[in-house]
Amino acid sequence: IYVAPGGTGAGTSWEDATDLATAFTTATAAGGGEIWLKEGWYVTTAVYAPCSDLTVRGGFVGDETMADAADPKAHPTVLSGENGSSYGWTVNGTMPKKTDANYAPIWTDGKFNVARADDVIATYRVPYLTMDAGRTQVIVSSAAVTGLKLVGLTFTLVKTGPAIQLPAGSELEIDSCRFLACGVGSGGVNNGALKSAGTVTVRNSEFIGCGSPLCLTGTDATKVNRIIGCRFEDNTGASSSWSGGAITITGAQPAELSGCTFLRNTGISQG
């Protein structure tokens, strides 16, 4: 199923590309398959419900015929809670005004601005999104889904909960994705990137500038969550009394981490 920014077709080809909502509906009716997203910025005004045996891929120019021809680094596919032009970082839970010397926008001219903790005297920074409605989650299922894969996608500026949320019994693979400035700012967090009560394998992905980005709540001790070759940078638990700066694990399901990098993550209450 082919998707492009502004697509209005049925999704049967790049020339007939459709929109995100139609693509997920079509995939569910077909019992799975693949959704290919052309490069560009997608403002997500709705929550998309995945089905089992579904792969969602980004990084396409819009003429490819093979999945391995996608190049997410050269052709980013951004799923965003808004257009990214005007929202900044909080500093210690307080939103700087645009006239303040330490004001730092999250996105500038389509480029992500990493507001590092050492830019100013600050304990932590998180995205300022609390004053705006419509910063929806992106991929959420109330029923367990298996065989779900997300490849080469960028999630950003998601406010009202984690960008991706799945219940117990789910199985999710994430590969080469980026989670940038996801999560509530100004004194609170909402597990900004991924919250799963099922089993996840996350490979070669980045979590940067998020509020409590990765929350694993599974209780099935026979299953293992795997985080492989990922980068956690400038994330924070903000003022939450329980959230870790990079990864929060509750319940009985173990996690295996290998080849990961952690830089300037701050837990505040539970570092």
N, C-alpha and C positions, 0 to 999 in steps of 0.2 A: 504494500500500500504506500503510494508516493505522496509526500507532504511537502508543501512549500509555503513560505510566508505569503498570506493573502490568497492561498489556493482556494478555488471554488469548484473544482471538478469532482470526479468520483474516486480519484486516486489510483486509476488503473495504469498510469504511466507518468513520467515526469511532465509531459505536455498536458496531462489531465490531473495534475496534482490537486490534492484536497487539503482541508484544514485538519488540525489535530483532533478535534472532537469527533469529526466524521471518521477519521482513521481508527480511533479506538473503538468506536461503535461497529465499524466494519470488521475489525479484527475479532471482536467478541462474537459476532454473528458467524464468523468463519471458524471459530474454535481455535484461534491462534494465528500464527504466521509472523511476518516481519513488517514493521513500519520503518520506512526510510525517510529521514528529514533532510531537506536541502539546507545548506548553510543560511544563517540569518538570525534575526531576533524575533522570537515568538513571545508576545505578551500573553500570559496564561490567565484568562479571565474565568476559567472554570477548573474544577478538579476532574482529572481523567481517571477512569476506573480500568485497570488492566485486567486481562484474562490470563489464564494459564497458557503455557507454551507460546509465549509472545516475546519477540525480540524487537527492541526499539533502537535504531541506529541513527547517529548524526554524523555530520562531516562530509556530506555529499555536495558536489558542485551542481548537479542536476542533469547529468548525462550518463551516469555510471550504470553498468549492467551487472557488476559483481560487487558483493558486499565488501571485499577486501580492498576495493579501490577507494573507499572513503578515507579522508584524511582530516580528522577533527582538529588538529593543530593548525593546519593551513586554512581550514574552512569551518570555523566554529559554529555550532548550532546552540543558541542560547535560549533557554526557557526561563522567562523572567516574570516576576510579579508586577513589574511596571517597566517603563521605557528607559529607566536607568540614568536619566539626565540630571536629576536634581536632589538626590537624597545622599546625606552624608553620614559620617561615623559619629557615634557618641564618644565622649571622653569621660570615663568614670561614671557613666550613666547620665551625663548631661549633654544635650545636643548643642554644639557650638552654632552660633549664628554665622551666616555667610560672611559677615563683616569681621568675625574673629580671626586672629592670626593663625589659630590652629585648626580652622575649618578645613576639612578634607572631603571632597566628593567621593562617592563610591565608584562611579563610572564617569569617565571624561572622554568624550568623542569616541565612544564605543570601546574604550580600553579600561580594564579594571584597575583601580588605584588601590594598591595594598597600603593601608594605613598602619604602619608598624607601631608597636608599643613604644619605641624609642624616638618617635617623631617629636613628641612633646613629653612633658612630665605627666605620665598617665599610667595608672595601674592596668587598665584594660580599655579596649575599644570594641564596640559592637555596632552593627548597622542600626541606623535610626529609621524605623519603619512604623512606629507605634501610632502615629497620628493619622495614618492613611488606611482607608477601607480598601478591600479588594485585593489585598496581597495574599492570594490564595495558595494553598498547597497545590502540588502538581499531580503526583501519581499516588492515589490512595485506594485501598481495597478494604472492604469490611469483611470479606470472605477470603479464606486462604487461597492463594494462587501459587502454582509451582511452574518451574520452567520459564520464569520471567527473567529476561536479560536486558540490561541497559548499557549501551556502548557508545562512547564518543559524544556525550551530551554535557552541556554546561547548565547548571541550575543557579539562579541568582535572585536576590531580593524577594525571597519568599517569607511571609510574615506569620500567618495565622496558625502555623504548626510546621512540622518538618516537611521538607519538599516531597519526601517519599515516606509513606507510612503503610506497613503491612502487619496483619495479625498473626497469631500463632498458627503453625502449620504451613506457613508460606516458605518458599525457597526462591531466593533472588541472587542473581549474579550482576555485579557492576564492574565494568571494565573501561578504563581510560576516560572517566568522567571527571568533571570539575564542579565543586560546590563552593560558590563565592558569595560571601555576605548574605547568608541565609540565617534567619532567626530574628526574634524580636529584640529591639534595643531599648534604651531608656529604662533600665532597671529590671529586666526580665528576660527569660529565654524560653524557647519552645522547641528544643531539639532541632536545630536549624536545618540539618541536611537529611538524615535518615533515622527513622525510628522503626525498629522491627522486633516483633515478638516471635518471629520465625527464625530461619537460618539464612545467613548472608555470606557471600564471598565477594570481597571488594578488592580489585586489582588495579594497580597503576593509576590511582585516582588522587585528586587533590581536594583538600578541605581547607579553605583559606578565609579568614575573617568572618567565621560563622559563630553564632551563639550556641554552645553545646552541640556540636555538629553531629556526632554519632552516638545514638542511644540504643543499646541492645538489651532487650528485656526478656528474652526467651527463657523458658523454664525447663525445656527438655534437655536433660543432662546427657542424653545419648547423641546429641547433635553438636557440631562445632561450628562457630562463626570464624571465618578466616579473613584477615586483613593483610594483604600482600603488596609490598612495594608502593605504599601510599605515603602521601605527604600531608602533615597537619601543621599549619602555620598561622600564627596570629589569631587563633580561636580563643574563646573564653566561655566560662560558665557564668559570667557576669555576676549578678548579685544573688543568684539562686543558691539555696542552702544545700543543694544536693548534686548539682550538675558538675561534671568534670570539664576541664577546659577543652579536651580533645575527644575523649571517649568515656562514656558512662555505661557501666555494665551492672545490671541488676538481675536477680533470679539465679538459676542454677546452670544456665547454658554457658559452657566455657568458650573462650576466644583464643585463637592462635594468631600471633602477629609475627611477621617476618619482613625484613628489609624495609621497614618504615622509617620515616624521618619526622622528628617533632621539633619545632622551632617556635619559641615565644608563645606558647599556649599558657593560659592563666585560668586557674580554677576558682580563685578568690576564696570562697568558703571551704572548698575541698580541693586544694591544688593537686 
